[in-house]
């Protein structure tokens, strides 16, 4: 009876290299593992483990932001268009008043 030979233990860096090599090869995981005498299960484990570690260690890059007032957009009022009618209202007109005017114009003559 043949005694099963235990695979040699690889370091994290060795697995990282093997996972990178497998991904670059484009070969199916089982084929890549078999060609190198690896366990496909171990390759899968290390692939997902290293990917999770990369996601955790990826810190977002924050850029400085400077906010300055813009002079390009100046809201001077509101134009209410109902059919051919155009009604210009000054900025700061209460929304309730605008709604009442719109309802009255849509309702037509009383």
Secondary structure as UniProt FT lines:
FT   HELIX           12..25
FT   HELIX           29..36
FT   HELIX           40..57
FT   STRAND          77..82
FT   TURN            83..84
FT   STRAND          85..90
FT   TURN            91..92
FT   HELIX           95..107
//
